[in-house]
Amino acid sequence: MMHRASFFKYGAIALAAAMLLPGAHATVTSGDVLANRIADERAEYARATRQSAAAEARAEALSARAARASDAAARDRIALAQLGLRIQSAEAGLAAAQARLAIARAMEQQQQVRLAAQQRPLLELVASLQMLTRRPPLALFAQPGATSDLIHSRAMIEAVLPHVRAHTAILRSELQRSRALRGAREATYAAVQRAHAQLAQQRNALARSAAEGRIRAAALNSSAGLEADHAIALAQDASDISDLVGHLEASGAVRDRLVRLGGPMARPGSVADSRGDSVAVTRAANPAYRLPVIGSVEQGMGELTGVGARARGLTILAAPGAQIVAPADGRIVYAGLFRSYGRIVIIDHGGGWTSLIANMVAVSTRVGDEVAQGSPIGRAGPGHPRITLELRRGGQPMDIATLVS
């Protein structure tokens, strides 16, 4: 059995050692993982914030364009495009808020790791003090040499006390930081809820505006049904999506030639209608072009796909249910299901330019609709939707990266 005086002596040594114990390697590793996660979320937050600001700026810029439009149909298209862009801004704002929440949670976890590292030596200190208090000091005088051991132990404990006070102060500071981080996380969660509400409000406004627009468009566009039937027939005859795009481009070229012939005035809202805010890219050699959905480019043009072929466009990883908008002004020449591509939309921009947007879960436009850049055309699916975007001119795939502004 350990001599009582030796017990006090070695107990004091255990106190000093407890204060000097370093954190475990697992704690360091966990801290590194959290630091990397925080860095990734900060990059996501910066990207989403930029996307939100850019979409909102584009929506504001459309106000001047609406003021220049001379007919109601053009103003309706622009108003719809503003709503589409504001929905994308709200989606990016939600992504930014969610990234902030992830940062707050990771920082709180990081703080818990730090707090545990600070608490450990103090917990060991308390345990050592409990062991010492179980032996009454008076019993030391019954043992030879116990007095000198007591004095030695007392001196060691007094040497440890400054470390105890310092660690206690640090621990108090860490606890205050933990409370501040918890408050920041709760505030960020409230911001996420507000972003959700704002997005829902914008989507409701879009639904009302789209319903009203369809009623007005039906009165003006009596040939839409025939054009849609023609597009469906072309889809049934097409061997693949390239064939379908080729057929539609040929039909668009014929239509462009016909509307340039002399004769009756073109119906309002058509490609040839120059009285209003008609399709701007018909007159442009290089159309102003933007990605149709908020997200990150997962696969670029020319990269190898999963089946070993070269990609003819971009694959964009989007948020579940993300709003998809027209990448440039144009006319819808196909909207609906097509084989394994899900729901697709093909837009004729005029001048030989054609866009294909594929893998949508829902389409909110119809064949014959005139769309402004930013006009809502559909939504992405659930899970981790990947939207395919191809831009062609005269049937040839074009590099989208050189046109995106």
N, C-alpha and C positions, 0 to 999 in steps of 0.2 A: 504494500500500500504506500502511496506517495506521502512523504512527510508533509505536514500542514504548511510549514514555512516554505518548502520547495513548491508546494501547490501555488502559494501566493506569488512566488517568484516567477514560476513558469506561466502563471495566469497573466501577469503583467506583460511578459514577453509576447504572449499570444495577442494581447490588446494592441501592442505596437505593430505586430505583423499584420493584424487584421486591417489596419489603416493603410497599409502599403500594398495590399493585394491588387494586382492589375485585373482588368475585366477579362472575361473569357474570350477565347478566339471566336467562338460562335457569335458572341455579341458584336464583334467587329465585322464579321462576315454579314450578319443581318443588317448592320448599319450601312454597309456598302451597297447591298441590294436595294435598300430603301432610298439611298442617295441617287442611285441610277434611275429608280422609278420616278423620283421627284424631277430629275433632269428631263426625262422623257415627257412627263406630263406638262412641264413648263414649256417645252417645245411645242406640244400639241395646243396648249393654251395660246401661245403667240400666233400659231398658224390659224387657229379658229378665230381669234380676234381680228386678224388681218382680213380673213374671208368675210366676216360679218360687216366690217367697215366698208369693204369694197362693194359688197352687194347693196348696202344701204346708199352708198354714193351713186351707184348706177341707177337705183330707183329714183333718187332725187334728180339726177340728170335728165330723166325722162319727162320731168315736169315741163322743161323748156320745149321739148319735142312735142308734147301734147298741145302746148299753146300755139305751135305753128301749124298743127293739123287743121285742115279746113273742112273735114266731114266727120260726122258722128261715129262712123264705123272705125276710122283710124283712131279717134280718141278713145273708143272702147278698147281697142287692141292695146293701146299704150297703158291705159288704166289697169288692164288685166296683167300686163307685163310688170307694172309697178308692184302689184300685189304679189306676183310670183317672186320677184327679187326680194321683197320685204320678208316673204316666208323663208327664203334662203338665208337672209340676214338673221332672222330669228333662229333658224336651225343652227347656224354657225355660232350665234350667241349662246344657245343652249349647250353646244359642244364646248365652248369656252368655259361656261359656268361649271359643267361637269368635270372639266380638266382641273379647274380651281378646287373643286370639292375633292378630287382625287389627290391633289397636292396637299390640301389641308389634312386629309386622312393619313397620308404617308408621313407628313411632318409630325402628326400626333403619335403615330407608331414609332417614328424615329425618337421622339421625345421620351416615350415609354422605355425604349431601350436605354437611353441615356440615364433616365431616372433609376432604372433597375441597377445600372452600373454604380450609381452614387449611393443607392440604398444598401447594396450588398455589404460593404465594409462596416457600415453603421449597425446593420443587423448582427454581424459577427461580433462587433464591439459590445452590443447589448447582451448577447449570449455569454460573452466572457465575463461581463460585470455580474451577471446573474450567478455564474459559477463562483465568483469571489465572495459574493454576499452570503452564500450558503455557509461559509466558514467564519464564525465570529472572531474579530481581531483579538479579543481577550484570551482566546485559546492559544495564541502564539507564545505568550509568556511562559507557558508550561513546557516549552521545548527549548533545549539548548541552542543558542545561536539564532533563535527566532527573531529577536529584536533587530539584529543587523539585517536579517532578510526582509523584515517588515520595512525598515528604513529604505533599503535598496528598492523594494517593490514600489513604495510610496514615491520615490524619486522617479522611477520609470513611468508611473501613472501620470505624474505631473508633467513629464515630458510629452506624454501622449495627448494631454488635454488640449493644447493649441491646435493639434490636428483634428481633434473631435469638433472643436468650435468651427474650424475652417470648413470641414465637411458638412457640418450642420448648416452653415450659412449657404454653402453651395446647394445643398438639398432644398432649402427654403426657396432659393432662386429658381431651381428646376421645377418645383411644385407650382410656383407662380407662372412660369412659362407654360406648364401643362394646362393650367386653367385658362390662360390667354389663347392657347391653340385650340382648346375645346370650344371656347366662345367663337373663334374665327371659323371653325368648322361648322358650327350651328348657323352662323350668319351666311356662310357660303351655301349651305343646304337650302336656306330660305331663298337665296338668289336663284338657285336651280329651279325651285318651285315657281318663282315668278317668271323665269324664262319659259318653262312649260306652259304657263297660262298665256303668255304673250304669243307663243307659237300657235296654241289652240285658237286664240282670238283671230290671228291672221288667216288661219285655215278656214275658219267659219266665214270670214269676210270674202275669201276667195270663192267658197262654195256659193254664196249668195250672188256674187258678181257673175260667176260663170253661168249660173242658171238664167239670170236676166239676159246675159249676152247670147245664149243659145236661142232664146225666144226671139230676140231682135234679128239674129242672123238667119233664122228659119224663114222670116218674111222676105229677106233680101236674096237668099241663095236657093232658088228653086231647083237648080241643077245639081245640088250636092249629092242627092241620092243616086243619081245616074253615075256621077263620078266615083262615088264609093263602090258601087257595083262593078264598075270597070276595074278599079284597083283590086277588088277581091278576085275577079276573073284572072287578072294578070298574076296574082299570087298563086292561084291554083295551077297555072301553066308553068310557073317558074321552077327550074330545077334546083336552084339554091338561092341564097340571098343576093349574091352578086348578079344573078340573072334577073331577079326581081327589080333590083335597083336599075339595071340596064334598061329593062322594059319601061319603067317609070320615067327615066331620063329621056328616052325616046318620045314618050307621050308628051312630056313637058316641052321638048323641043318643037314638036308639031304644034302644040298649043301656042307657044311663043310666036311661031311664024304666022299662025292664023290671026292672032290679035294685032299683029303689025300690018295686016292687010287693010285696005280701005273698006268701009262699011259701017254698020251700026256701032254706036258707042258701046264700049265694053261695060259689063255690069259693074256696079260699085263693088270695091274691094278686090277686084281681080288684079293680076300681075300687071296688066296693061293700063290700069286706071291711074292716070297721072294727076288727077285732080286733088287727091288727098295724100296722106303719108303712106305711099305705096312701098313695095319691097325695095329697100335701098340697095341691096346687094346686086340687083339686076344691073345697075349702072356701075358697079365697082369691080375692078379687076381682082382685088383681094378683099374679101368681105371682112368687116370687123367681127371677130369670133371670140366666144367665151365658152368655157366648159359648162355643160348643161346641169351639173349637179355639184353640190358642195361635197368634197371628199378628197382623197389622196389618190394620185395616179399609181396604180399597182403594176400595170404593164404598159410599156410604151410601144409606139409603132415600130414594126420590124423585129421585135423580140420574139423568141420562140414561145409558142403556146404549149398547152399541155399535150396536144396531139402532134406536136413537132412542126406545125406550120408557122409561117411568119405572120405576126399580127398586122392587120391592115388599118388599125386605129388604136385607140386607147381603151384601157380597162380601168374604171374608176371605182375604188372601194368607197361606198357611201354609207351614211347612217341609215338604220331601219326606217322605212317610210319616207325617205328624203324626197323633197320636191324636185322634179325634173322640169327644166324650162328650155325654151327654144334657144339654141346657141347663137342664132343670128336670125334676122328677118327672113320670112319666106312664106311658102304655101304648103300646107299639108297634102301630100299625095298618097300617103298610106298610113293607116293607124289601126292596129289590131294585132291578133295573134299571127305568128308565122313560124310554123314547125318548132324546132327546139330552141328558137331564140326568144320564146316568150312573147310578150306584147312589145311590138316595135312601132316606132314612128319614123317616117321618112319625110324630110322637108326639102322641097325644091326652092333653092335660094335665087334661082335665075342665073343667067350667064353661064350655065353648065355646072354650077355648084350644087351639090346634094349632100345632105347629112342623114346619117342613119343612127338612131339611138335605140338600143336593144336591151332586153332582159328587164323590162319594167313589169311591175305587178298590176298596174292600172294605167289606162290611157284616158286623158281628159280632153282630148281634141278629136276632131273629125276630119275626114277627107274633104278638101275644099276650103278649110278654114285658113284665113290669112293670120299669121302670127308675127308679132314684133319680138325682137330680141328680149328674152326674159319672160315671155308668155308661158304660163304653165301648160305642160303637155302630158304629164303623167307623174307617177310616183314609183319609188324604189320599193322592193319587197322587204320582208322581215329578215331577221338574222344578220348576215353580213353580205348585203346585196352588192353585186358587181355590175355596173352599168357599162355597156360597150358603146363607144362612139367612133363612127367612121365618117370622114369627110372625103368626098370625091369631086373631081372635076373632069367632065367628059369621060366618066367611067373609070378614071385612074385614081387610086388612093393618094391623098395629099397629106403632107406633114402638118398636123394641127398645131404643133408647138410654134411654128413660124408665124401663125396667124392669131394666136390667142393674145388678147390685150387685156 
